[in-house]
């Protein structure tokens, strides 16, 4: 089998890209969105699941329906670390074993199981292994385990294929055009012309043991690094950047990561994480301002509202809601461009050029890995090393001086 670009976007059960993504642990929810004793429905890669938190505090991922009369399990009750169906009270433990069927004999109960999936919590997210066979050890992201304030962003649910978002990871040059309004608003200057306002950066792309590294040398001589972690994570080396909740131009050292997970072929969810180099009282202040902004603005609704208006042609980027900080307006600009490509972009009609080398490289790697996976050949074992966040100068405080 020789996979084609069209194979990258289909991730339902049995598809080659879907099976490949399921061979990695994937986040399914924020930990804070799963209260004790509560079950919720989750849809990932065109497949439904029930996620609940038991009395022990552990999160569990199991099948979506009771096998008795196919009622959705999330509507039932969590009892200890088991879940009971709303319809007739069938009860299933965290392993998927049925332990009680009111009115039925025990032998019938013992022979009834539902699917259950290895589940863990890490970096403020609930993760699940949805693949075939035994689950491998969960991938670690050592740079995000360091001291500092770990901010788990609002999950971004966008009506486009997850690959629309992955393609953007190495599309460094889009920043000059897509984000010119926000950058102008921050600087207090009119938006610059693309031809003469900014010098195009010097960018190099290289495959690594974790995915693709983009090295960006700006006109000032400063070098920045962007990392695409195979198969579906975008990471940015530590930098002075916008922090959620701040409208006054304040910035902090932070490392960022964005995990793009398909919901189905025409929608996706992104889990943003930021490790911010603040501690003690300053960390409390950053958390407070972030939470206040979320409570006051409802940014998820506001971003979608403004971006969809831009796509529809009823609003221009420069007319975004003025209450939004640069952190949020960047998302409006990205949403408009990425969702505006279409739920599933027709990549056969694209005309990629010199500036799209990073986009082409990620696609090439994905197609190579899918071909090996489909044919049962060894696939590359991607590893995320410590220190990726330390490559930008000057370094944040978590980097220990040498010597």
C-alpha positions in Angstrom: 0.0 0.0 0.0 1.3 3.4 -0.9 -0.6 6.0 1.2 -1.7 9.2 -0.4 -2.4 12.7 1.1 -6.1 11.8 1.3 -5.2 8.9 3.7 -3.8 11.4 6.2 -7.2 12.9 7.0 -9.3 9.8 7.7 -8.8 8.5 11.2 -11.9 6.4 12.0 -11.6 2.8 13.2 -9.8 0.6 10.6 -8.3 3.5 8.7 -4.5 3.5 8.3 -4.0 7.0 9.8 -6.5 6.2 12.6 -4.7 3.0 13.5 -1.3 4.8 13.5 -2.6 7.6 15.7 -4.1 5.0 18.1 -0.6 3.5 18.4 0.3 6.6 20.6 -1.3 7.6 23.9 -3.7 10.5 23.2 -5.3 13.1 25.5 -9.1 12.8 25.8 -10.0 15.5 28.4 -8.6 18.1 30.8 -8.4 16.6 34.2 -10.3 19.6 35.7 -13.2 18.8 33.4 -13.8 15.4 35.0 -15.2 15.7 38.5 -15.3 12.7 40.9 -18.4 10.5 40.4 -19.1 12.0 37.0 -19.2 10.3 33.6 -19.0 12.1 30.3 -19.2 11.1 26.6 -16.1 11.7 24.5 -15.7 11.3 20.7 -12.2 10.8 19.2 -11.2 9.6 15.8 -14.9 9.0 14.8 -15.3 6.6 17.8 -17.3 7.1 21.0 -16.2 6.5 24.6 -17.4 6.9 28.1 -14.9 8.6 30.5 -15.6 8.7 34.2 -13.7 9.4 37.5 -14.3 6.9 40.3 -14.3 7.2 44.1 -10.6 6.4 44.2 -9.9 9.5 42.1 -8.8 7.5 39.1 -10.1 8.2 35.6 -11.4 5.4 33.4 -12.2 5.1 29.7 -14.7 2.4 28.7 -17.1 1.6 25.8 -19.9 4.1 25.1 -22.9 1.8 25.4 -24.3 -0.9 27.7 -24.4 -4.2 25.7 -27.9 -5.0 27.1 -30.0 -2.5 25.2 -27.3 -0.2 23.9 -28.1 2.7 26.2 -25.3 5.3 26.5 -23.3 4.6 29.7 -22.4 8.2 30.5 -26.1 8.8 31.5 -25.8 6.3 34.3 -24.2 6.4 37.8 -20.7 6.1 39.0 -20.5 3.7 42.0 -17.1 3.4 43.6 -14.9 2.8 40.6 -17.6 1.2 38.5 -20.3 2.6 36.3 -24.0 1.5 36.2 -26.3 1.8 33.2 -29.3 4.1 33.6 -31.7 1.8 31.7 -31.7 -1.5 33.6 -28.9 -1.1 36.2 -26.2 -3.3 34.7 -22.9 -2.5 36.4 -19.4 -2.6 35.0 -16.1 -2.3 36.8 -13.1 -0.3 35.4 -11.8 -3.4 33.6 -15.1 -3.6 31.7 -16.3 -6.7 33.5 -20.0 -6.8 34.3 -20.4 -7.3 38.0 -24.2 -7.0 38.5 -27.3 -7.5 36.3 -30.4 -7.0 38.3 -32.8 -10.0 37.7 -30.2 -12.1 36.0 -28.1 -15.1 37.1 -24.5 -14.7 38.1 -23.2 -16.9 35.3 -24.8 -14.6 32.8 -23.1 -11.6 34.4 -19.7 -13.2 34.4 -19.8 -13.7 30.7 -20.5 -10.1 29.9 -17.8 -7.5 29.3 -17.4 -4.1 27.6 -14.2 -2.6 26.2 -12.0 -0.7 28.6 -8.8 1.2 27.8 -5.6 1.9 29.7 -6.0 5.4 31.2 -3.6 7.8 32.9 -3.4 11.4 34.0 -0.4 13.6 33.2 0.3 17.3 32.7 -3.3 18.1 33.7 -4.8 15.9 31.0 -6.6 12.5 31.0 -4.8 10.3 28.4 -5.9 6.9 27.0 -4.4 4.2 24.9 -6.8 3.3 22.2 -4.6 1.1 20.1 -4.2 -2.6 19.4 -2.4 -5.0 21.7 -0.6 -4.0 24.9 -0.2 -0.4 25.7 3.4 0.9 25.5 4.8 3.2 28.3 3.3 6.6 28.1 5.4 9.2 26.3 6.9 11.8 28.7 7.5 15.5 28.0 10.3 16.3 30.4 10.5 20.0 29.7 6.9 20.3 31.0 7.7 18.5 34.2 10.0 21.3 35.4 9.2 23.9 38.2 7.0 26.7 37.1 3.3 27.3 36.5 1.7 24.7 34.2 -1.3 26.4 32.5 -3.7 23.9 30.8 -5.5 25.9 28.2 -9.1 25.7 27.2 -9.5 22.9 24.7 -9.9 24.3 21.2 -12.7 22.5 19.3 -12.5 23.6 15.7 -14.7 22.4 12.8 -11.9 21.3 10.6 -9.7 18.2 10.0 -6.9 17.8 12.5 -4.4 17.9 9.6 -5.4 21.5 8.9 -3.8 22.2 12.2 -0.8 19.9 11.9 0.1 21.6 8.6 0.4 24.9 10.4 3.1 23.6 12.8 5.9 24.1 10.3 4.3 26.9 8.3 6.5 29.5 9.8 6.0 32.2 7.1 2.2 32.5 7.8 2.9 34.6 10.9 3.9 37.6 8.7 0.5 37.8 7.0 -1.9 36.0 9.3 -1.0 37.7 12.5 -0.1 41.2 11.2 -3.2 42.8 12.7 -2.5 41.5 16.2 1.2 42.4 16.0 0.3 45.8 14.8 -2.1 46.3 17.7 0.5 45.3 20.2 3.1 47.6 18.7 0.7 50.5 18.4 1.7 50.9 14.7 -0.4 50.5 11.6 -0.2 47.0 10.0 2.9 46.7 8.0 3.0 45.8 4.3 4.1 42.2 3.6 6.6 43.2 1.0 8.5 46.0 2.8 7.3 46.0 6.4 9.1 42.9 7.7 12.1 41.1 6.3 11.3 37.4 5.7 13.2 35.3 8.2 15.8 32.6 7.3 14.2 29.3 8.1 15.6 25.8 8.0 13.7 22.5 8.5 15.2 19.2 9.5 13.9 15.7 10.5 15.0 14.7 14.0 14.5 11.9 16.5 11.3 13.6 17.7 9.8 14.9 14.4 10.8 18.2 12.7 12.8 21.1 14.0 12.2 24.5 12.4 15.1 27.0 13.0 14.2 30.6 12.4 16.8 33.3 12.2 15.2 36.8 12.1 16.4 40.0 10.7 17.8 41.0 14.1 20.0 37.9 14.2 18.0 36.2 17.0 17.3 32.5 16.5 14.0 30.8 17.5 13.1 27.1 17.4 9.8 25.4 16.7 9.3 21.7 17.1 6.8 19.3 15.6 6.6 16.2 17.7 5.3 13.2 15.7 2.6 12.4 15.1 0.3 15.3 16.2 2.0 17.8 18.6 3.3 21.3 18.0 5.8 22.6 20.5 7.6 26.0 20.8 10.9 26.4 22.6 10.9 28.7 25.6 10.4 32.3 24.6 9.1 35.6 25.9 5.5 35.4 24.9 1.9 36.4 25.4 0.2 34.9 28.4 -3.5 34.1 28.6 -5.4 36.8 30.6 -3.0 39.7 30.0 -4.2 42.6 27.9 -1.5 45.1 29.0 1.3 43.7 26.8 2.9 41.8 29.7 4.9 38.7 28.7 6.6 35.9 30.4 9.1 33.2 29.6 7.1 30.1 28.6 7.3 26.9 26.7 4.2 25.8 24.8 2.8 22.6 23.4 -0.4 21.9 21.4 -1.7 18.4 20.9 -4.1 18.1 17.9 -6.5 15.2 18.2 -9.2 14.3 15.6 -12.8 14.2 16.8 -13.9 13.0 13.5 -12.8 13.7 9.9 -14.4 17.2 9.9 -13.6 18.4 13.4 -10.7 18.3 15.9 -9.7 19.2 19.4 -6.4 20.8 20.4 -5.1 20.6 24.0 -2.8 23.6 24.7 -0.2 23.5 27.5 2.1 26.2 28.6 4.9 26.0 31.3 5.3 29.6 32.4 8.5 30.6 34.2 6.8 32.1 37.3 6.8 30.9 40.9 5.2 31.6 44.2 3.1 34.8 44.4 3.8 35.6 40.8 2.4 32.2 39.7 -0.7 32.9 41.7 -1.2 36.2 40.0 -0.8 34.7 36.5 -3.4 32.0 37.4 -5.8 34.6 38.8 -5.6 36.8 35.7 -6.0 33.8 33.4 -9.1 32.6 35.3 -10.6 36.1 35.4 -10.2 36.5 31.6 -11.9 33.1 31.0 -14.8 34.0 33.3 -15.4 37.5 31.9 -14.9 36.8 28.1 -16.0 33.2 27.5 -13.1 33.1 25.0 -14.0 29.9 23.3 -17.4 31.4 22.2 -15.8 34.8 21.4 -13.0 33.3 19.2 -15.5 31.1 17.3 -17.9 34.0 16.8 -15.4 36.4 15.5 -13.6 33.9 13.3 -16.7 32.6 11.7 -17.8 36.1 11.0 -14.4 36.7 9.2 -14.9 33.5 7.2 -18.4 34.5 6.3 -17.2 38.0 5.1 -19.3 40.0 7.6 -16.3 41.1 9.7 -12.7 41.9 9.0 -9.8 40.7 11.1 -9.2 44.2 12.2 -12.7 44.4 13.6 -12.2 41.7 16.2 -13.8 42.2 19.7 -11.6 44.8 21.4 -11.8 43.0 24.7 -9.6 40.2 23.4 -5.9 40.0 24.4 -3.3 39.2 21.8 -3.3 35.7 23.1 -6.9 35.2 22.0 -6.8 37.3 18.8 -4.0 35.1 17.5 -6.4 32.2 17.8 -9.1 34.1 15.8 -6.6 34.7 13.0 -5.5 31.0 13.0 -9.1 29.8 13.2 -10.1 31.9 10.2 -7.3 30.6 8.1 -7.3 27.0 9.1 -11.1 26.4 9.3 -11.5 28.6 6.2 -9.5 26.0 4.2 -12.6 23.8 4.5 -13.5 21.0 6.9 -11.2 18.7 4.8 -8.8 20.8 2.7 -8.5 19.7 -0.9 -4.7 19.4 -0.9 -4.6 18.2 -4.5 -5.4 21.8 -5.6 -2.6 23.5 -3.6 0.4 25.1 -5.2 3.2 24.7 -2.6 6.2 26.9 -3.0 9.6 27.6 -1.5 8.2 28.8 1.8 6.3 25.5 2.3 9.3 23.2 2.7 8.4 22.5 6.3 4.8 21.6 5.4 6.0 19.3 2.7 8.5 17.6 5.0 5.9 16.8 7.7 3.6 15.3 5.0 6.5 13.3 3.6 7.3 11.8 7.0 3.7 11.0 7.7 3.3 9.2 4.4 6.6 7.3 4.9 5.5 6.1 8.4 2.0 5.2 7.2 3.5 3.1 4.4 5.7 1.2 6.9 2.8 0.8 9.4 0.4 -0.5 6.7 2.9 -3.1 5.5 3.9 -4.3 8.9 7.5 -2.9 8.7 9.2 -1.2 11.6 8.1 2.4 12.1 10.4 5.1 13.5 10.4 5.2 17.3 10.0 8.9 18.1 11.4 10.1 21.4 11.0 13.6 23.0 14.3 14.5 24.7 14.7 17.0 27.6 16.1 20.4 26.7 14.1 21.2 23.6 12.7 24.3 25.4 16.2 25.6 26.3 17.4 26.3 22.8 16.3 30.0 22.6 18.5 32.7 24.1 18.4 34.3 26.6 17.4 31.2 28.6 14.6 31.0 31.1 15.4 30.6 34.8 14.8 26.8 34.7 18.0 26.3 32.8 20.8 25.8 35.2 24.1 27.6 34.5 27.0 25.4 33.5 30.4 25.3 35.2 
